């Protein structure tokens, strides 16, 4: 790496070079039987250069191709975008725990046994059910170096267990899934089986729902489908361009005091944790929204410089990318939130949930798996229903509670979220 960085300096350019190696082992089951076993290795190089104030980038999957990569990046920089930043000098970094040897030592036969146990359980629910499962382990080694003297390497592991089903009964298509994801070998098959069993048994019982306004308990999976407007508006490039409604609102209360959103690239066992971002900035823990108050944006080096903010370790060559997002949980168990609902809806899975213009905060989508709640009990599945809410106004004025439990959804670590005043429409409304 040093040779290509030295050459970049000789040619009047700053440079950052990233290499990544990974090995992934995965077993998958479909239609209640083993479908595939894969063991794949990958390698990648990514080079960013700044010459005459312009950015050039190039990527390669060939080991030993650094010289060719430099030529490509310098060629791109001739016509590249103008940037106002320099690559950073080395700075101290945190040391989150993200490598677990137990993942590397987990045997393939044991992975297959886990998948078999899950699909065998799903088969007991009904002979006609299509059960699926997946187990994977991944080991990544990443190295970053730049012309300012930065050189750092780290290893990270991850382990995933997932299971789900699809079931067709007359005109009723029912499907559900669940998973556990961690940097270590951490999973709870009993919890996954219980959720799948409840979803199957309740999901076969369709109940009528009148259109109207309801209290809605979003599961972590359901919550993940409605927070994307917040992330879009926190993006430093959107703020920089003036299209985010969060522009010039640092220090302003924009959500309920019970809502806090953290970006944390230093989280122990965090799937997105790392020592440095892709621009060479040390990762850190940053409150984005602190008890409802906007504190920071998701920035890369360019948007940080243009907005007068400090980099927070979420940069890439093309913009910002969060590492681990966390909504700070509440104090009550989610079951207590459910039992406190007189008449409402639980939304677990959505389909087509989107904000046509995320900067308005409006999210509308189909409820692909949701349940009617009466007097604190889920009584059956709601079908052919849509929900609609405005994330900005609902999480400011209608946020009723957040659960004590959280789940890693991949995009973020989220609790259950109880929101009032959500509009529910039905096919006949």
Secondary structure as the mmCIF struct_conf table of DSSP 4:
data_model
#
loop_
_struct_conf.conf_type_id
_struct_conf.id
_struct_conf.beg_label_comp_id
_struct_conf.beg_label_asym_id
_struct_conf.beg_label_seq_id
_struct_conf.end_label_comp_id
_struct_conf.end_label_asym_id
_struct_conf.end_label_seq_id
HELX_RH_AL_P HELX_RH_AL_P1 UNK A 2 UNK A 10
TURN_TY1_P TURN_TY1_P1 UNK A 11 UNK A 12
STRN STRN1 UNK A 14 UNK A 30
TURN_TY1_P TURN_TY1_P2 UNK A 31 UNK A 32
STRN STRN2 UNK A 33 UNK A 51
TURN_TY1_P TURN_TY1_P3 UNK A 52 UNK A 53
STRN STRN3 UNK A 54 UNK A 60
BEND BEND1 UNK A 62 UNK A 62
TURN_TY1_P TURN_TY1_P4 UNK A 63 UNK A 64
HELX_RH_AL_P HELX_RH_AL_P2 UNK A 66 UNK A 78
TURN_TY1_P TURN_TY1_P5 UNK A 79 UNK A 79
STRN STRN4 UNK A 82 UNK A 82
HELX_LH_PP_P HELX_LH_PP_P1 UNK A 87 UNK A 90
HELX_RH_AL_P HELX_RH_AL_P3 UNK A 101 UNK A 104
TURN_TY1_P TURN_TY1_P6 UNK A 105 UNK A 105
HELX_RH_AL_P HELX_RH_AL_P4 UNK A 108 UNK A 123
TURN_TY1_P TURN_TY1_P7 UNK A 124 UNK A 125
TURN_TY1_P TURN_TY1_P8 UNK A 127 UNK A 128
STRN STRN5 UNK A 130 UNK A 146
TURN_TY1_P TURN_TY1_P9 UNK A 147 UNK A 148
BEND BEND2 UNK A 149 UNK A 149
STRN STRN6 UNK A 151 UNK A 169
TURN_TY1_P TURN_TY1_P10 UNK A 170 UNK A 171
STRN STRN7 UNK A 172 UNK A 182
BEND BEND3 UNK A 183 UNK A 185
HELX_RH_AL_P HELX_RH_AL_P5 UNK A 189 UNK A 203
TURN_TY1_P TURN_TY1_P11 UNK A 204 UNK A 204
BEND BEND4 UNK A 205 UNK A 205
STRN STRN8 UNK A 206 UNK A 207
BEND BEND5 UNK A 211 UNK A 211
STRN STRN9 UNK A 212 UNK A 218
HELX_RH_AL_P HELX_RH_AL_P6 UNK A 220 UNK A 224
TURN_TY1_P TURN_TY1_P12 UNK A 225 UNK A 226
HELX_RH_AL_P HELX_RH_AL_P7 UNK A 228 UNK A 234
STRN STRN10 UNK A 235 UNK A 235
HELX_RH_AL_P HELX_RH_AL_P8 UNK A 236 UNK A 241
TURN_TY1_P TURN_TY1_P13 UNK A 242 UNK A 242
BEND BEND6 UNK A 244 UNK A 244
TURN_TY1_P TURN_TY1_P14 UNK A 245 UNK A 248
TURN_TY1_P TURN_TY1_P15 UNK A 250 UNK A 251
STRN STRN11 UNK A 253 UNK A 253
BEND BEND7 UNK A 255 UNK A 255
TURN_TY1_P TURN_TY1_P16 UNK A 257 UNK A 258
STRN STRN12 UNK A 261 UNK A 264
TURN_TY1_P TURN_TY1_P17 UNK A 265 UNK A 266
TURN_TY1_P TURN_TY1_P18 UNK A 268 UNK A 269
TURN_TY1_P TURN_TY1_P19 UNK A 271 UNK A 272
BEND BEND8 UNK A 275 UNK A 275
STRN STRN13 UNK A 276 UNK A 276
TURN_TY1_P TURN_TY1_P20 UNK A 278 UNK A 279
BEND BEND9 UNK A 280 UNK A 280
HELX_LH_PP_P HELX_LH_PP_P2 UNK A 281 UNK A 281
STRN STRN14 UNK A 282 UNK A 282
HELX_LH_PP_P HELX_LH_PP_P3 UNK A 283 UNK A 283
STRN STRN15 UNK A 285 UNK A 290
TURN_TY1_P TURN_TY1_P21 UNK A 291 UNK A 292
STRN STRN16 UNK A 293 UNK A 294
STRN STRN17 UNK A 298 UNK A 298
HELX_RH_AL_P HELX_RH_AL_P9 UNK A 301 UNK A 307
TURN_TY1_P TURN_TY1_P22 UNK A 308 UNK A 308
BEND BEND10 UNK A 313 UNK A 313
STRN STRN18 UNK A 315 UNK A 316
TURN_TY1_P TURN_TY1_P23 UNK A 317 UNK A 318
STRN STRN19 UNK A 319 UNK A 320
BEND BEND11 UNK A 323 UNK A 323
STRN STRN20 UNK A 325 UNK A 327
HELX_LH_PP_P HELX_LH_PP_P4 UNK A 328 UNK A 329
BEND BEND12 UNK A 331 UNK A 331
STRN STRN21 UNK A 332 UNK A 332
HELX_RH_AL_P HELX_RH_AL_P10 UNK A 334 UNK A 339
TURN_TY1_P TURN_TY1_P24 UNK A 340 UNK A 340
BEND BEND13 UNK A 342 UNK A 342
STRN STRN22 UNK A 343 UNK A 354
TURN_TY1_P TURN_TY1_P25 UNK A 356 UNK A 357
HELX_RH_3T_P HELX_RH_3T_P1 UNK A 358 UNK A 360
STRN STRN23 UNK A 362 UNK A 374
TURN_TY1_P TURN_TY1_P26 UNK A 375 UNK A 376
STRN STRN24 UNK A 377 UNK A 382
BEND BEND14 UNK A 384 UNK A 384
STRN STRN25 UNK A 385 UNK A 390
HELX_RH_AL_P HELX_RH_AL_P11 UNK A 391 UNK A 397
BEND BEND15 UNK A 398 UNK A 398
STRN STRN26 UNK A 399 UNK A 408
BEND BEND16 UNK A 410 UNK A 411
STRN STRN27 UNK A 413 UNK A 426
TURN_TY1_P TURN_TY1_P27 UNK A 427 UNK A 428
#
